[in-house]
């Protein structure tokens, strides 16, 4: 056995009578393909169990796991077929874990890995993500390890048209069982779920062996969530809505941190989001000219450009900047208070919705240090604590985030002590994932290969984008489809952006809007929400049979999703023979889910003088009468909406077995029953 040196690397190759086999072995080692074992010599090891550094240690890796950590000795016995790397003077630490990402394209797994992010938690998933996850398990795969939720579960109406909206505990249980059957790693929820639906999700998830993570629903609140052992709270700033309802004082922030510490709950502060949004609001062009933008996938890029940028889509941009600064200040104070009370915090970025894949995790760590954490404490959130969460809440067989015997060999090598200079983790000298060693040069070359393709696609995206909201929408779609054919392995355009384009076109050109909806279903055939939107296109043009077909398809993909169920019910009643059973005057009172009487309206329902087969509705809250511009349904069940302080409230009024009743759905899960009194 001999040791060959290549630059600063030592390569151990078995002696063989077969010279050809020796050459093949050398090529396998040089290209980063799996070797039986790997030995990192003379490493300064930051295990992340403590802030202490083990100076001049050997770390032996076998079959993708850390086998031993021993003080370096000159006469060490090195097993055959071992790749040996001399890392004298460098520092070895666990690979970073981003606990909040949204993956828009598979290439983002390589981008994350190149920045030392060896594991990501994907917070909204589809069958595509399941396929990427299975690939990421292989030692031959060059990319970050992935754990993924399924479609985000939310109340009705959901805060995002792509979410799986749920109204009842029964619907919630069906959704959890479906996601378990499909193989997702955990459940992600959002902010409008009602308490009984939230509890059903928690209960069913426990039965199915799944944890629940995400936003704290406003109608549930942080105290109830903690009592239900909610596993991971995303977005520290979002707790303002579920706990304070206004910008809190320092004392209130302190009390919130103390409350969180009493539960078995992890927190992702997501500090870097405010910084990124402030940067976009101040100078988007500078953000898009940063070097990291070269590696951004086309669908992520499509949502950042000016025409689609959600940060810039504010009627009062200066006021929004002030709001972001307030949120940044609050979130930093909350993070510091959580440190004080020992809350288990994990690092997460929300990339690539906001932030560059990979490099944004460094931004998150920097924000944590600005908030008052030490370098070690910040790095701890992205290694040890995050790994603990994965093991305890997602997969007990996967051990990450420490340099310890038996743990996954996901590691990074940096040139300086990260406890003294945290900047060094942004550009690791080498990355090891599943025991495979990649040099900085290896990773940069692979990224550059992606960049060549992405550059041309992004130019085409810009050309298509200006057409997609105009009479030339068809030409814009043609560009996207051509790029999709040229690059079948790449997602070209973000699903939610194309959906928004269709919604904006609806009033200007329903036909063009329908074309965009149809194209979106073609680009993302595994996502139930695109079929809801396609069905809405047919519904708007009163093609009820086709609308019903696609709502049924959506409901097969996401059982009992409230959007499909309610729309199928609306179609059913629209197709009934018209009999004016609801003609009359009513007092309608909203009743909360806890039985509290809220506000009332007076409603008049008359018949159209032109057809006598159509209702006319008007309502009064304070003596001033307003016409209802649109209703849906028919004879004995109708749906209509009334503006409110926080958006529209949808009402459903029905006559069932000679009894009047109804439901309402307001913003942020403010839902309940209606008390209906008909005036003679």
N, C-alpha and C positions, 0 to 999 in steps of 0.2 A: 504494500500500500504506500502511495506517495502523496505528498502535499504539493500542489501547484499553486502559484500565486498569480492573481490577475488584478493589477492595481493594488488596492488595499484588501482584496479578498483572498482568502485561502480556500482552495478547492481540493477536497480529498477524493481521489478516484481509485477504485479497486484495480490492482494489477491483474492482467489477464493475458493468456497466451493468444487470445483472439484480439488482435489490434483493432479490428473494426468495431467490436463491442465497446472497447475503451473509448473510441472516438464518439460513439453514440451516447455513452454515459456522460461524456464531457459536454456534448451539445444539450442534453436534457437539463443538466445543471445550469448551464449558462443562460438558457432561455426561460428559466423559472418554472419549468414543468415539475410535477411532483417527484421529489426524491423520497427515499424511505425515511430519512431523518435529516435534521438540521441542527448545527451547533453554532451558537453565537458566543464568541470568546471575548474575554476582557471587557465585558459590558458593565456600565454603571446602571444598575437596575433600580427603577422606581416601581415597586410592586403595586402601589396604590392601596396597600393595606394600612400603611403608615407613611408619614412624610419622609422617613429615613431612606437613604439611598445606599444600596449594596454596591460598594465600589470594587470593580475588577472581579466580576463573577462570570461564570459560564452558564448559559441557559440551553439545555438540550431539549429538542423538540422531536417528537416521533408521532407519526400518523395523525398529524394535524393538531396535536395537543402538547402542552408543556409537560415534559417528563421529569425534569429535575432542574434545580437551581443550586449551583455549588461554586464555592470560591475557586477562582482560576488557579490551576497548578500546572507547572511546566511539563510534567510527565503524565498528563491525563491520558487515559485509555479511550480512544475514539473508535466507536463502532464502524464496521465496514459500511460502505455506501452512504456515507454521511457527508453532507455539504457543510463546509466549515467557513464561517464568516468572521473575520477579525474586526471588531468594532471598538478597538482601543480609543479611549477618549470620548466616545459617544455615549448617549443615554438611551436606555431601553425602557419603554413604558407600554401599558396596554393600549390597544387600538381604541379610538374614540367611538362613542355611541351617540347617534343623534336620535333622540326619543320622540321627535315630532317632525316627520317629513311628509310631503305629498309627491309621489313619484309620477311624473307625466310621461316618461320614456325610460326604457331599460338602460340607456346609456348613462343615466344619472347614477347608476350603481357604480360604474367605473369612475365617474367624476368624484363621487364621494370617497372612494377608495384612494384615489390619488392624493387626497388631502389628509389621509390617515383616518378617515371615518370608515371603520371596518364593519359596522352594523347600523342599520336604520330601522326605525319603527314607522311603518307607513300607516297613516291615520285615515285613509279612505281607500278601499280596495275593490278590485274587480277580478274576474278570472284571469286577466292579463297579469295582475300582480301575483296571483297564485302560481302562475307558470314561471315568472321571474324568481319567485321564492324557491321553487324546486331547483331551478338552475343554480341559484346562489349557494345551495348546499354542497355542490360538487367542488372538490379541490382543484379541478381543472378550470373552474369558472373565475374569471378575473373581474371581480366586482364585490361590493359590500354585501354582507349577509343581510337578509330582509325578513322581518316579521310584519304581518299585515292584518289590519282589520278588514271587514267587509264594507259594504255601503254604510255610510253614516246613518244612524237611526235618529229621527227627530219627530217632533209633534206635528200636528196639522193646524194651520198651514206651516210647512217647514220654512226655515230661514234661507234655504237654498233649494232651487228647483230640482237639483240632482239628488237630494237626500231622500231616504226611505221614510215617508211620513206615516205615523202611527196614531190612531185615535183611542184604541182600547187595549186593555191588558191582554186580551186574546190575540189581537194582531201582533202585539209585542212578543209574545211567546212564540208565535209562528215564525217571526223574523229571526229570533235568536236560534231556533232549531234549524232553520234553513241555513244560516251562516255556519253553524257547527257542522252540518252535513256537508257543506261545500268545502270545508277545511280551513276556514279562517282562524287566525291565532287568538284574536280577542275581539271584543265588541266596542265600537266607537259610537258615542251618543253626542247630541247637540242640545241647544238651549231652550227648546219650546215644549219638551216633553212634560206631560202632566204627572203629578205624583204617583197615581195608581199605575200609570204606564211605566214610569221609571222603576217602581218597585217590582213590577212583573218582569222587566228586563233583568234586573239584578237577581231576582229569584231564579228565573229560568237559566240565566248564564251560569249561576252557581251549580245548578243541576247538570249542566252540560260541560262543566269544567272550564269555563271561560271567564276571564276578568273583563271588567267594564271600565273604559277610559274615555276622556274627552272633556266637553264643557259641562259645567254644572247647570242644569236647567233652572230657569228663573222661577218657575212655579214650585220647584223642589227646595232650593236653597242649600247652602253649604252645610248647615248643621245636620239636616236630614241625610244628605249625601254621605257625610262622614259616618253617621250612625249605621248606614247600610254598607259600610266597608267599601265605599267607592275607591277603586284602586289607584287611579291616576287623574289628577286635575290638570287640564291643559289651559294655559293662558292665565297668568296671574291677574292681568288687567280685566279679564272677563268676570272676575269675582265681584267687581263693583256692581254689576247688574244683579247678581244673585245674592248679594249680602248687604251692600250699602245703598244702591240706587242714587248715589251722588259721590262726588270726590271726597274721600274720607280724610279725617285728621290723622296725625301721627299716632295718637292714642288709639284710634279705631283700627288702624293698620296693625298695631301691636296686638290688639285683642283678637283680630282675625288670625294672625300667625299662631297665637297661643291656642286658639280653637282647632286649627288644622293639626297642630302637633299632638293633640289628644286622640287623633284617629290613626288608623293603619293606612294612611293615604299618602301617596307621593304627589309632588307638585312639579310641573314644568313651568317656570316663570315666563318663558318665551320673551326675554328681555330685548333681543335683537330686532324684534318686529318693529317697535316704535322707531328705532334708529333707521332701519331700512326705509320705512314709510316717510320719515322726515327727509331722508336723502332724495327719495323719489319726488316728493313735493317741492323740494328746493331746486333740484337740477337733475332731471331724469336723464338728460343726454350724458352727463358725466358718469352716472351709474352704468349706463349701457356701453360706455367706452372703457370700463375697467377691464383688465386682462382676463378676469374670470368669465366675462361674458362670451369669450370665444368658445367656451365649453358648455354653454347653456343649451339645452335641447330645444328644438324648434317649437314644441307645444308650450314649453315654459316661456320662451321668448314671445310667443304670440299674445300672451296675457300681460306682458310688461310694457309693450310699445304704447306710445301715447294714446292712440285711438281706443285701446282696451284697458288702460291702466286704471285700476280701481281707486288708487290713492288720488289720482288727479281728477277722478269723477266726483268732485265735490262742488256744490253750488257756492260755498264760501271757503276757498282754499286756505286763505290766511287764518280764518277761524279754526279750520281743521288742524293747521300746524300748531296752533296754541293748544288745542285739545291733545294732540300727540305728545307735546312737551309735558303736559300735565300727567298723561298716562305714563310717560317714561319716568318721571319723578316718583309717581306712586309705585310703579312696579319695582323700582330700585329699592324704595323704602320697605316694600313688602318682602323682597328677597333678603334684605339685611335682617328684618325682624324674624323671618323664618330660620335664618342661620342662628339667631339668638336662642330660639326655642327648639332647635334640633329637628326641624321639619326635614323629611327626606326629599331633597330636591334633585331633579335630573335635568340635564341640558337638552333642549329641543329648539328648533329654529323655525319651523313652518316653511322651510324651503321645499320645492321651488315655487310655491305660491308667493312667498316673500323671501328673498334671499337666494344667493348662489349655492347650489349643491356643494357640500363639502366645506368651502371656505366660510360659509355663514356660521358654521359651528364655532369657528375661531372668534367671530364677532360676538356670539353668545357668551363665550367664556370671558372675553374682554369686558363685556357689559357686567358680568357677574363680579369681576374684580373691581370695576368702577363702583358697583353697588356696595362693596365692602368685604367681599370674600377674598381670602388669600389665593395665590396661584394654585396651591395644593387643593384648597377647598373647591375651587372652580373646576379643576381637572377631575376631582373626585366625583363630581356630579355626572361627568361624561364618561366615566370608567366604572369604578367600584359600585356606586349606587345604582347606576343604570343597569349594570350587569346583574346586580342583586334583584332588581325588578323583573328582568327577563326570566331569571331562574325561578323566582317566587310566584310570579303572576302569569307567565306565559308558557314556559317549557322547562320543567325541572331538570331535564337531561342536558340542557345547554348552560354552561358556566362561562361567563364572560367578565371582563373588566378588571381582572387581577393577573399579576404574574405569579402563578402558584401552580404547583404540580396538579395535574388533572384538569386544568382550565384550558379552554380553546386557545390555540396559538395565533391569536389576533393581536398583533403588536406593531409599534412604530419605533423607528430609530431616529433620534434627533441629535443635532450637533452640539447643542448647549443644554445646560440644566434648565428644564422647563419651570422649576420652582423659583428660579431667579429671573428667567426671561421666557415668559409664556408665548412670546412671538414665535419661538422656534418650532412650536407644534404645527404652525400653519403650513410649513414646507418641510415635511419629514424627509430625511435623507434616504430612507427605505421604509417599505411597508411589508408586513408579513400577515397574510390572512390564510387561515386553515393550514398553517405551517409552510406556505409557499412564499418565497422571498422575492420581492420586486424592488429593483433599484429605482431611484428617482428618474433615471434616464429611461428605464423600461416604461414607467407610467406616463412620462411626458410624451414619449413616442406614440403610445396608444391614444392618448388624448388628442394629439395633433392629427392622427388619422381621422378621428371623429370630426374635428374642427373643419377639415377640408369639405366634408359633406355638409355640415351644418351651415357654413358660410353661404353656400349657394342656395340652400333651402330657405334661409332667413330672408334673403333678397326676394325670393319668390313669394314668401309670406307677406312681405311689405307690399308687393305689387297686388296680391290678391286682396289684402285687407281693405284697401281703399274702395274696392269694387263691391264688397260683400253687403254693404248697407245701401246699395244704390240699384238703379235699374239694370246695372251690369252684374248683379249678384251671380248670375249663371256663369259669367266669364271668370269671376273670382273662384267659384267652386271648381271650374275646370282646371285652373292652375293648381289648386290643392290636390285634386285627384291625379293630375299628371305627376306631381311630386310623390304622391303616395305609391304610384306604380313604379316610379324610378327607385324609391327607397322603401321597399315593403317592410323592412325591419324597424323603421323609424316612425313614431307618431309625428304627424306633420303639424297639427293645429289643435289647440286645447278644446276639449269637448264643451266646457262651460262657456267659453268665449263664442263658439259657433252658436250655441243655444241663445246667448244674449243677442247676437246678430239677428237671429230669426225673430226674436221678440220685438226688437226695434223696427224690423221690417213689416210687422204684422199690419199696422194701420196704413203705412205708405203703399205697400204692395203685398197683399195676402198671397198671391201666386208665388212671388219670389221668396217670401217667408217660408212657404211650404217646401220649396226647392231646398232651402238651407236645412230645414228640419229633416227632410228625407236624406240629404247628404250626411248629416250628423249620425243618423241611424246606420248608415253604411260604414262610416269611419269607426263607430263604437258599437258594434252589434251585440256586445255582451253587457251593455248597461241598460237597465230597465227604463231609466228616465228619458232616454232619447225616444223610446216608443210612446211614452206618455206625451212628449212634445209633438211627435208625429201625429198622434191621435188628436191632439188639440187643433192641429192644422185642419184635419178633416172635420172636426166638430165645428170649428168656426165657419166653415163653408156649408154646414148642415149635411155633410155626407156621413150620416149617423152610423150606417153599417160598417164603413171602413174605420170610423172612429172607435166603434165598439171592438172591432177586430184587434186594433193595436193596444187599446186599454186592456183587453184580455191577455194579450201577449206580455204586456208589462206586469200584469198581476201573476202570471205564471213564473216570471223571472224573479219577482219580489213579492211573494204571497202576502195578500192582505195589505198591500200598500194603499194608504187612504186615498191618495189622488186617483188611482185607477178605480177603486171601489165607489167613491163618490161620483166620479164622472160617469161610470156605467149606470149608476142610479139616476143621474140627471137625464141621460139618454133614454132610459126606460120610461121615465115620466113624460119626456118630451114627445115620445112616440104614441102615447095614449090618446084616444079620442078626447077632444076637449069638451069638458063639461064644467061650467063656472061654479064649482063647489066652494071656492074660497072667496067669492065676491062678498064684500062687507067691510065693516069698520072694527078695528082691533086695538086693544091695549096690550103691548108686548113688553114683558119685564125680563131682564137677564138675571139668571140665578147662577151664582158661582158654584164650583164643584164642591164647595164646603157648605152650600145651602144659603149663602148670604145673598140678599136681594141687592141688585145693582141698579143701573138706570133703566128707564122705561121710554118707549116711543109709542106714538099713536100712528097707526097704519090704516090707510084707506086703499081698498082694492076695488076698482071698477072695471068695466069692460070697454074695449076700444069701440068707438062708434062706427069705425070703418068696417071692421070684420066681425065683431061680436064673438071672436074666437081667440081673443088675446086680452090678457090682463093689463091694466094700467095701475101703477103703484105710486103712492105719495106718502110721505111720513113727516112727523113733527116731533121734535124733542122739547122745544121751549115755546111752542105756539107759532113758530115759523115753519111753513110748509115747504117741502122740497120734493121734487119729482125723483123717483127712482129710475135711472136711465136704462137699466137692463135687469131682467130677471131670467131665470132658467127653470126648466121643469114644465109643469102643466097643471092639469085640472085640480088635483088634491094635494100637490106637494110642489112648492116653489122655493128657489134659492135667490137671494138678492143681497146686495152689499150696501153699507152705509159708512161714510167717512167718519173717522174718529181722530183723537189727538195723536195716536201712535200708528196710524194707518187704518185701513178699512176693516170693518167687522162684517163677516158674512153671516147671514141669517138663513135658516131653513124653517119654513112654516108648513105644517101638514095637518090634514084632517084624516084621522084613522079611527074607524069604527065609531063615528059620530063624536069623537073627542079631538079637540085641538091641542097641538103641542108643537115643539120645535127644538132646535139646537142653534148655538152660535159658536163662531170661531174667530177669536180676535188675535191681535199681535202677541208674540212671545208666549203662546200657550194659554192665553186668557180665554178659556173655553168653558162651556157649560150648557145647561138646559134653558129653555124659554118657558115662562108662564104666560099663557095666551088666554085673554078674555075677549070674546066676541061680543060687540055691542049690537043689540037688536034695533 
